[in-house]
C-alpha cells in the first residue's frame, strides 16, 4: 500500500534504509551517553563513531540467517568496528533502539502530515473567501432547509480541519517519547542517566516508566487521530460527491481535457477522485482496531504488536498524506456553479423561507403552534407545485396578521447571510 499511495517525502520516511539509519542514530546516541558518563572508554566510543557504517544488503543477509532484524543490523555494523565493537549495543535490548527510532520516524511522518493539513487549510480558506456570499441551499436529512453560502460550508470544513491539526499535534507529542531501560524496563544493565541523555540528544522525552517497550496506548492515539482526520476528509469528499449529482450539480471536480469518465458512456463526468478519498478512509479506519489491540501485551513484552505496526503505521501515514494532498487539489480546482445554487434555492417556490414567516406571525402575537399550523398548511400546497409566497398572500388568516410588504421581507435571502462576518472572523478567514 505504501508503495502505491505514498508521496515521495512520506515514502522516504519509511524506506528500510532510513529506518536502519535511524537505528544507527539511536545506537550512537547510546554510545555517546555511555562514554560521557564514563561507562565505556571514550576512546572506544570515538573509534566506533568514526567507523560505524553498514550495508543494508549485509544487514538483511544476517537477518535471514539469524531471523532477527535488529541483530542483523547490529552484526552488519560490528563487522566494521574492530575490537571496540564489543561496546556497540552494550547493555541495551532491541527495543531500546527500535522504539526511540520509531518515535523519530512517526514524528517525521507527523510533520509531513501537519504540513499537508496546512496546505489544505489554506486552500479551503481561499475558496471560502471567494464564495463567502455565494448563496446556496442548506440541506438537512438531504432535504432543502434554509439558505447558507458555499463559503459558510467551507468555513465549517476549515473549523474541523483546525481541530484535526490540534489533535495531530497532541498525538505527535504523545509519541515523542523514548526508552532506554533494558530487557524488562528496570534499567538493570543500563544506567537511567543514559536514557535521559539519549532522549535529550534525540529530542524525545524519557518515559517515566516502561517495560521492554514503550506502552502502545501512545501509538493507538496516533493511529486513532489519523483515522479521525481521514474520516473528516471522507466527509468533505462525500459532500462534493453529493453536490456533483446530476440532479444538484452545484459543484464539479475538475475534468481535464482528454479525461474520460466511463469506458461505455462518453458523457460521464464522475467525482472519481473524491470517491477515492472516501475509499481510502475505510482502510485507515480499519487500522484503528489493530492499533487498539496492540495496547494489550503479555506481561512485560510479547511480539504480537511488532508485525502489526510494520503495516499499519507506515500505511496509515502514507494514506492520510495522500488523501490530504489529493483533496487539496480537489478543493483548489473545484468548479463551482453559483447559478445552479441560486436555482436550487428557488426550486421549491420559496418554501425554504417558512421559518421567517412563522417568526413574523409569532412577532405579531400569534401563538407558535397556531402560526406553525398556518404556515405548514400553505407549505403543503407548495409541495404540490403551488408558489409558496402567492399561497401566503392569498391566505386570509395569514393576511390578518401580515401585510404584503411584511410577507415579502420574509423572503429576503440576505437575512440568512447577515452573520457570516462573525463566523469568518472566528476562524480568521
C-alpha positions, 0 to 999 in steps of 0.5 A: 500500500505504501508503495502505491499511495505514498508521496515521495517525502512520506515514502522516504520516511519509511524506506528500510534504509532510513529506518536502519539509519535511524537505528544507527542514530539511536545506537550512537546516541547510546554510545555517546551517553555511555562514554560521557558518563564514563561507562565505556572508554571514550576512546572506544566510543570515538573509534566506533563513531568514526567507523560505524557504517553498514550495508543494508544488503549485509544487514538483511543477509544476517537477518535471514540467517539469524531471523532477527532484524535488529541483530542483523543490523547490529552484526552488519555494523560490528563487522566494521568496528574492530575490537571496540565493537564489543561496546556497540549495543552494550547493555541495551535490548532491541527495543531500546533502539527500535522504539526511540527510532520509531518515535523519530520516524512517526514524528517525521511522518507527523510533520509531513502530515501537519504540513499537508493539513496546512496546505489544505487549510489554506486552500479551503480558506481561499475558496471560502473567501471567494464564495463567502456570499455565494448563496446556496441551499442548506440541506438537512436529512438531504432535504432543502432547509434554509439558505447558507453560502458555499463559503459558510460550508467551507468555513465549517470544513476549515473549523474541523480541519483546525481541530484535526491539526490540534489533535495531530499535534497532541498525538505527535507529542504523545509519541515523542517519547523514548526508552532506554531501560533494558530487557524488562524496563528496570534499567538493570544493565543500563544506567537511567542517566543514559536514557535521559541523555539519549532522549535529550540528544534525540529530542524525545522525552524519557518515559517515566516508566516502561517495560521492554517497550514503550506502552502502545496506548501512545501509538493507538492515539496516533493511529486513532487521530489519523483515522479521525482526520481521514474520516473528516476528509471522507466527509468533505469528499462525500459532500462534493460527491453529493453536490456533483449529482446530476440532479444538484450539480452545484459543484464539479471536480475538475475534468481535464481535457482528454479525461474520460469518465466511463469506458461505455458512456462518453458523457460521464463526468464522475467525482472519481477522485473524491470517491477515492478519498472516501475509499481510502478512509475505510482502510485507515479506519480499519487500522484503528482496531489493530492499533487498539489491540496492540495496547494489550501485551503479555506481561512485560513484552510479547511480539504480537504488536511488532508485525502489526505496526510494520503495516499499519503505521507506515500505511496509515501515514502514507494514506492520510498524506495522500488523501490530504494532498489529493483533496487539496487539489480537489478543493483548489480546482473545484468548479463551482456553479453559483447559478445552479445554487441560486436555482436550487434555492428557488426550486421549491417556490420559496418554501425554504423561507417558512421559518421567517414567516412563522417568526413574523406571525409569532412577532405579531402575537400569534401563538407558535403552534397556531402560526406553525399550523398556518404556515405548514398548511400553505407549505403543503400546497407548495409541495404540490407545485403551488408558489409558496409566497402567492399561497401566503398572500392569498391566505386570509388568516395569514393576511390578518396578521401580515401585510404584503410588504411584511410577507415579502421581507420574509423572503429576503435571502440576505437575512440568512447571510447577515452573520457570516462576518462573525463566523469568518472572523472566528476562524480568521478567514 
